[in-house]
Every structure is written in structure tokens, then in C-alpha cells.
Amino acid sequence: MCIRDRYQRRVHGEELKKQFTRKKFSQGKMATRNYLKIGRVCRINYGADYGKHVVVLDVIDSKRALVEGPNDKIPRQSINFNRLTPMRFVAKICRGVHTGILKKAIEKQGIQRDIENSNAYKRTQQTKLRAGLTDFERFRAQVLRFRLAKQARHQARVLSRGGAATKKTAPKKK
């Protein structure tokens, strides 16, 4: 290796290090949001209990957790992390608490209220409601959507013209 190569590595190597170094994650909200830890509220995304909410009580290993859902009547069981979707709510509990203490903690911290106000919960409730509609109820919903879209188009047209809604009436035929 000649002197010139050493010089280029020394001088230009620093620039390359700056270009290719990985940026560290910021300690913001998104970095820790989906972290599965004790007390994290999760939604089950697969199986017979699909859509129900549980609380992580203990991490068994790198793939499984001990969970319980007292409000959805899910008994204490081991479940794979792949079947859990973490939510942003965390119950302040100790590891492996009893069911009664877990219920009191959820009630005291208002976690069930927060779950019911979340968009994911509202979306699943809307899906369940739509799944139970009859043909005629689906038709009525379609007609209402068409009517609402027509009103929205009319309002957009009025606002784009910059004035109030004026109807032009055609002269009646005799």
C-alpha cells in the first residue's frame, strides 16, 4: 500500500463514514409505540378470539406472552406475538397480577374507555354492524350515500362559484 492510498483512505474515509453511518432512532413516540411489554393492551388478530382485547401479563420468551382479557372474558393463556396487534394503551400493572387486580387497574386507569374511543375499535364495530345488515338495509345505505355525495357535489359547486346557491328555473311549457 503506497502513501497516496493511505492518505486517500484517511481523508476521504471520514467522508464515507459520514455518508454510510446509520442514523439512530429518535426516542420519540413511534419508536416505542409497538413495544410489547408488561401491561400493553393488544388486540388479537387471528383465531377464535379475533378482535378481542387482552393485556400482556408476562413475556414468556421471544415469541410468546402470557395474556388475559378480563373485559372480553378471555382466560389467562399463552399466545404468540404474531397473533397480537399492540395498541398504544399501557396498563400500569406488575408482572403476573391476579385477575381481580387487573380488572381494578383497567377500570381505575380508564383503559376500557380509551379502547372504545379508539379508531380501530370503532372500525371493527362498524364492520360487525355492516355484516349483520339485510339486503334492503344495504340498499337504503347505498341510497343515502348517493344522496350525501350529491349534496357534497352541490356544495362544492356553490363554493367554487363563490356565491350562494341559486337555482335557475326553466320556463314552463304550455
HUBEL-V792087 format. One record per pair of residues at least 4 apart in sequence whose ideal C-beta (glycine too) atoms are under 6 Angstrom apart, sorted by sequence separation. I is the first residue (numbers start at 0). J is the second residue. D is the distance in Angstrom with one decimal. If there is no record, write none. Layout:
I;J;D + I;J;D
//
This chain:
0;4;5.1 + 7;11;5.2 + 8;12;4.7 + 16;20;5.8 + 28;32;5.9 + 35;39;5.6 + 59;63;4.3 + 78;82;5.5 + 92;96;5.0 + 96;100;4.5 + 103;107;5.9 + 132;136;4.1 + 43;48;4.7 + 68;73;3.4 + 96;101;5.2 + 105;110;4.7 + 115;120;5.6 + 132;137;5.0 + 24;30;4.6 + 43;49;5.9 + 58;64;5.3 + 59;65;5.9 + 105;111;5.8 + 114;120;5.5 + 157;164;4.9 + 43;51;5.3 + 57;65;4.1 + 67;75;4.3 + 55;64;4.9 + 56;65;4.7 + 42;52;5.5 + 55;66;5.6 + 56;67;5.8 + 40;52;5.9 + 41;53;5.6 + 65;77;5.7 + 66;78;5.2 + 92;104;5.1 + 53;66;4.0 + 40;54;5.6 + 63;77;5.1 + 90;104;5.4 + 53;68;3.9 + 90;105;5.9 + 39;55;4.8 + 52;68;5.7 + 63;79;5.7 + 51;68;5.7 + 62;79;5.9 + 37;55;5.9 + 59;77;6.0 + 62;80;5.8 + 52;71;5.8 + 51;71;4.0 + 53;73;5.6 + 90;110;5.6 + 51;73;5.7 + 88;110;5.3 + 48;73;5.7 + 88;113;5.3 + 69;98;5.7 + 69;101;5.7 + 69;102;4.7 + 54;90;5.5 + 45;82;4.5 + 57;94;5.4 + 57;95;5.1 + 43;82;6.0 + 56;95;5.5 + 44;84;4.7 + 70;111;5.6 + 41;83;4.1 + 42;84;4.7 + 41;85;5.1 + 39;85;5.5 + 40;86;4.8 + 40;88;4.2 + 35;85;5.7 + 39;89;5.5 + 38;89;4.8 + 33;85;4.9 + 38;90;4.3 + 38;92;4.9 + 32;87;5.8 + 37;94;5.3 + 52;114;5.7 + 50;123;5.1
//
